[in-house]
Amino acid sequence: MGKTKVAVTIDAVAIIKIDRLVKAKVFANRSQVIQEALYEKIERIEHSRLAEECAKLDAVEKRQLSEEGINEEIETWPEY
């Protein structure tokens, strides 16, 4: 996937911390630090949303979802 250049405003404290990571060769450059941080944050948000939705299900719904379609599948499983 291609990359797009964007302009962002970041506070001085964050820039100092980012530059320390780059200087310590943890990351190649500022862009890499910011890109990885964004991906991690997005992943965390997506994971927490899934967990929140699962938490909304009661025990009966969880069981129904886990067993959904299992009767049809068992009939088509090969003999061993």
PyMOL commands that set and color helices and strands:
alter all, ss='L'
color gray80, all
select helices_A, chain A and resi 12-23+30-56+59-67+70-76
alter helices_A, ss='H'
color red, helices_A
deselect
rebuild
show_as cartoon
